[in-house]
Amino acid sequence: MRLPWLLVNVSRNKSRGIKGCNMAVWRSDLLRINGFDSAMTAPGGAEDTDVQWRLEAIGCAKAAMLGRACVFHLHHPKTRVDPGTRQRIRERQLKNEFRVADGIETHENAQTQAP
């Protein structure tokens, strides 16, 4: 159901985080940060926060699509963020590391070397 008169103009500067299931990123920007960190395997959604921080650190702006995009959600139980994952993100932020070592390039290389 679309109700254009209900659209809300949400500020780009809101401190609200992104959700990986609902985000879109230019491929070139995602490659600059080497995508998601594959070493983050614990459930909890912190990898979204990590990608958001790294994209903003290289100059990407966040824009809200509230009321302007369709979303389908599959229900799942909520999980807590692994404390080790939070620590990993904090350390990356302190070091100003915008690219991850175990990201897109690692997996592209593995696919090209597969028999």
Protein Blocks (a to p, Z undefined) as FASTA:
>chain_A
ZZfklpccddfkbcbdcdfklcccdfklmmmnopaafklmbghhlmmmmmmmmmmmnopa
cddfehiaccdddddddddddfklmmmmmmmmmnopabdfblmklmmmmmmmpZZ
